[in-house]
Amino acid sequence: TDSIYVFDATAWRVANNVEKVLGGCVSAIQDSVGKSGNAYYICKPRSWTVATEIQYDTYKQDCLEFGQIVHGNVNAEYVYFCYGEEWKRFYGNESISYGKLVDERDGRIYRTVRIGEQTWMAENLNYADENSYPSMLRRNWCYDNNLDSCEKYGRLYSWSATIDSMYWNEQGEICGYEEYPDDYHCSLSNKIQGICPDGWHLPSVDEWMALSSSMNSNYKAIQAKGFTMWKNGTDEFGFSALPAGGYSKDHGFVYIGEVAFFVTSSEEYRSTHCMAWFVNKSESVADNRGWDKTFGRSVRCIKDEE
């Protein structure tokens, strides 16, 4: 016959389609893992259960304390970081002792790192409450409109969204929108909280340059280590920059895997551009040239210093 059977403890039963590939999921191999095509499975009692890649690779690894780091059970080259309750893929420096930031607005947890005299988020912001921040409406994006991209790379924001233009409008400042004349300049202070959590703010160009000075302008030293698209990144400081690309209103999503663009709070005089600090895939460079305010880029917040 064409039927395939599995002997499960005391009796034979017909194998399902997954078992025909992976073998019978019986009590003797409970909690083992398997992969069929592009799908991952964990053997639960009498049935292969679909799993995520992370569940597949970290099975039987208990994530109990923030800061735990493990290598994958199946993919040994993959590294995972424990956020207290869940594992996430880790593109960072295993020798760094990271701090912890809990964004009370949505409960999301971020790694932080001390570099020189500054404390930075060691991951890109992924916050998108458009009800609390109407400035974000239609001005924040996941690359290719894929939520998985936001989990991996963080979210992309226009300058208007990051500074929270609605707030500044209430203060009498019309800031950040492309429809205003080229010579409109907001003249904001250097320290702007914007969409950063309480106690944190958007970095100014001067603060980005202080970071650059702390690493002696060695930009490979802030690129995420072990990230396949940045093979030469050393991440010596634990900043873990990822090439998240950006969003252009004219060209859509661009440069993923090539460039890391970061928002600054600083604004060029008499221009609709704001300063964009970024590191390139193949060259150890940073560029402070102006970019259109509508361009979507990553956000790293910096901690307020007392």
C-alpha positions in Angstrom: 0.0 0.0 0.0 0.9 3.7 -0.1 0.3 4.2 3.6 3.1 4.8 6.1 2.6 3.9 9.7 4.2 5.0 13.0 4.4 2.7 16.0 3.5 5.0 18.9 4.0 3.3 22.3 1.5 0.5 22.0 -0.2 0.8 18.6 0.4 1.6 15.0 -1.1 4.7 13.5 -1.0 6.3 10.1 1.8 8.8 9.7 1.0 12.4 8.8 2.7 14.2 5.9 5.4 15.8 8.2 6.2 12.4 9.8 6.7 11.0 6.4 9.6 13.4 6.0 10.9 13.7 9.6 9.9 10.3 11.0 7.4 9.6 13.7 6.9 12.1 16.5 6.6 9.7 19.4 7.2 10.0 23.1 10.8 8.6 22.8 11.9 11.7 20.8 9.7 14.4 22.4 11.3 17.9 22.2 13.6 17.0 19.4 13.6 19.3 16.4 13.4 18.9 12.6 13.2 20.9 9.4 11.2 20.1 6.3 11.8 22.4 3.4 11.7 25.9 4.8 9.5 24.9 7.8 10.8 24.2 11.3 9.2 21.8 13.8 9.5 20.6 17.4 8.2 17.2 18.4 5.5 17.7 21.0 3.5 14.7 22.3 2.5 12.7 19.2 2.7 15.6 16.8 5.3 17.8 15.0 4.5 21.4 15.9 5.4 24.3 13.7 8.1 26.4 15.3 9.9 29.7 14.4 13.6 29.5 13.5 14.5 30.9 16.9 12.3 28.3 18.8 13.9 25.6 16.6 17.5 26.8 17.3 17.1 27.6 21.1 14.9 24.6 22.1 15.7 23.5 25.7 17.6 26.7 26.3 15.9 28.6 29.1 15.8 32.4 28.7 15.7 33.4 32.3 17.9 36.5 32.8 18.5 39.6 30.6 22.0 39.3 29.1 22.3 35.6 28.7 23.9 34.7 25.4 23.8 31.3 23.7 24.7 29.8 20.3 22.1 28.0 18.3 21.6 24.3 18.9 21.2 23.6 15.2 22.9 26.7 13.6 26.0 27.0 15.8 27.1 30.2 14.0 23.9 32.0 15.1 23.9 33.9 18.5 20.9 34.7 20.6 20.4 37.2 23.4 18.0 36.8 26.3 15.7 39.7 27.0 14.4 38.2 30.2 11.5 36.2 28.7 12.4 35.7 25.0 15.4 35.0 22.8 16.2 37.3 19.9 18.9 37.0 17.3 22.0 38.8 18.4 24.2 40.9 16.1 26.6 42.3 18.7 29.7 41.9 20.7 29.6 39.0 23.1 32.3 40.5 25.3 30.3 43.7 26.0 28.2 44.0 29.2 25.0 45.6 28.0 22.5 47.7 30.0 18.8 47.4 29.7 16.2 50.0 28.6 12.5 49.2 29.1 10.3 51.5 27.0 7.3 51.9 29.3 5.1 53.0 26.5 4.9 49.6 24.9 7.1 47.3 27.1 9.7 46.7 24.5 13.2 46.1 25.8 16.4 47.4 24.2 20.0 46.8 24.9 22.1 49.8 25.9 25.8 50.4 25.9 28.2 53.0 27.4 30.7 54.4 25.0 33.0 57.1 26.3 30.9 59.6 28.3 27.7 58.6 26.5 25.0 55.9 26.9 23.4 54.8 23.7 20.6 52.4 22.7 22.5 49.4 21.2 19.6 48.7 18.9 17.4 50.7 16.6 14.1 52.1 17.9 11.0 50.1 17.0 8.1 52.2 18.3 5.0 53.1 16.4 2.1 54.3 18.5 0.4 56.7 16.0 -2.4 57.5 18.4 0.1 58.9 21.0 2.3 60.4 18.3 0.1 61.6 15.4 3.3 62.9 13.8 4.2 59.3 12.9 1.1 58.8 10.8 2.3 57.8 7.3 5.8 58.8 8.4 7.2 55.5 9.7 7.9 52.3 7.9 9.1 48.7 8.2 11.4 47.9 5.3 9.4 46.5 2.4 6.3 46.9 4.7 7.5 43.7 6.4 7.0 43.6 10.2 9.9 41.1 10.4 12.1 43.8 9.1 11.2 46.1 12.0 12.0 43.3 14.5 15.4 42.8 12.9 16.4 46.3 11.9 14.1 48.6 13.8 11.7 51.1 12.2 12.4 53.8 9.7 11.2 57.4 10.5 11.0 60.7 8.7 12.5 63.7 10.6 9.0 65.1 11.2 8.1 61.8 13.0 11.2 61.7 15.1 11.1 65.2 16.5 7.3 64.9 17.0 6.2 67.8 14.8 2.7 67.9 16.3 4.2 68.8 19.7 6.3 71.6 18.1 3.3 72.8 16.2 1.6 73.3 19.6 4.6 75.4 20.7 4.2 77.6 17.6 6.9 76.0 15.5 6.0 74.5 12.1 8.7 71.9 11.9 9.7 69.0 9.7 7.1 69.0 6.8 8.2 69.0 3.2 5.4 71.4 2.1 7.0 74.4 3.8 9.4 76.7 2.0 13.0 75.8 1.6 14.1 78.7 3.9 12.0 77.6 6.8 14.2 76.7 9.7 12.9 75.4 13.0 15.7 76.6 15.3 15.1 73.9 17.8 17.3 73.2 20.8 20.0 70.6 20.6 18.3 68.4 23.1 15.0 67.0 21.7 13.2 64.1 23.2 11.0 63.6 20.2 9.8 60.0 20.0 12.5 58.7 22.4 11.5 57.2 25.7 11.5 59.4 28.9 15.0 60.0 30.0 16.4 59.7 26.5 16.6 62.1 23.5 17.5 62.3 19.8 21.2 62.7 19.3 22.5 65.9 17.8 25.3 66.0 15.2 27.7 67.1 18.0 26.8 64.0 20.0 27.3 61.8 17.0 30.7 63.4 16.5 31.5 62.7 20.1 30.8 59.1 19.5 33.0 59.1 16.5 35.8 60.7 18.6 35.4 58.0 21.2 36.2 55.3 18.6 38.9 57.3 16.9 36.8 57.5 13.7 37.0 53.7 13.3 33.6 53.1 11.9 34.1 49.4 11.4 34.2 49.3 15.2 30.5 50.1 15.5 29.3 47.9 12.7 27.5 44.7 13.9 29.8 41.8 14.2 28.8 38.5 12.5 26.3 40.2 10.3 26.8 38.6 6.9 26.3 41.8 4.9 29.0 43.5 6.9 31.7 40.9 6.9 34.4 43.3 8.3 32.4 44.8 11.1 34.2 44.4 14.5 31.7 46.0 16.8 34.4 46.7 19.4 32.2 49.2 21.3 29.0 47.2 21.2 27.0 49.8 19.2 26.0 47.1 16.7 25.0 49.2 13.7 23.0 47.3 11.1 22.6 48.3 7.4 18.9 49.0 7.7 18.6 51.1 4.6 16.1 53.8 4.3 12.8 55.0 2.7 12.5 57.6 -0.1 9.1 59.1 -1.1 10.4 59.0 -4.7 12.2 55.6 -4.8 10.6 53.6 -2.0 12.8 51.4 0.1 16.5 51.6 -0.6 20.0 50.5 0.4 19.2 47.7 2.9 22.3 45.6 3.4 24.4 48.6 2.3 24.0 51.6 4.5 23.0 52.5 8.1 21.3 55.9 8.1 20.6 57.5 11.5 18.5 60.5 12.5 20.0 63.5 14.2 18.1 66.3 15.9 20.3 68.9 14.1 19.1 70.8 11.1 20.9 72.6 8.3 20.3 76.3 8.1 17.8 77.5 5.5 17.2 74.0 4.2 14.6 71.3 4.2 17.3 68.8 4.9 18.4 67.4 8.3 21.8 65.9 9.0 22.1 62.1 8.4 25.0 60.3 10.0 25.6 56.9 8.4 28.3 54.2 7.9 28.7 52.5 4.6 28.9 48.8 3.8 32.3 48.7 2.2 34.1 51.9 3.3 34.9 53.0 6.9 33.2 56.4 6.5 30.6 58.6 8.1 28.9 61.4 6.2 27.1 64.3 7.7 25.6 65.7 4.5 22.0 66.9 4.6 19.2 64.6 3.6 15.6 65.4 2.8 13.4 65.5 5.9 11.0 63.1 4.4 13.6 60.4 4.1 13.0 57.5 6.5 16.0 56.4 8.5 16.9 54.6 11.8 16.7 56.1 15.2 19.2 55.5 18.1 18.3 57.4 21.2 21.0 58.7 23.7 20.5 58.9 27.4 20.0 62.2 29.1 23.0 63.0 31.3 22.4 64.6 34.7 
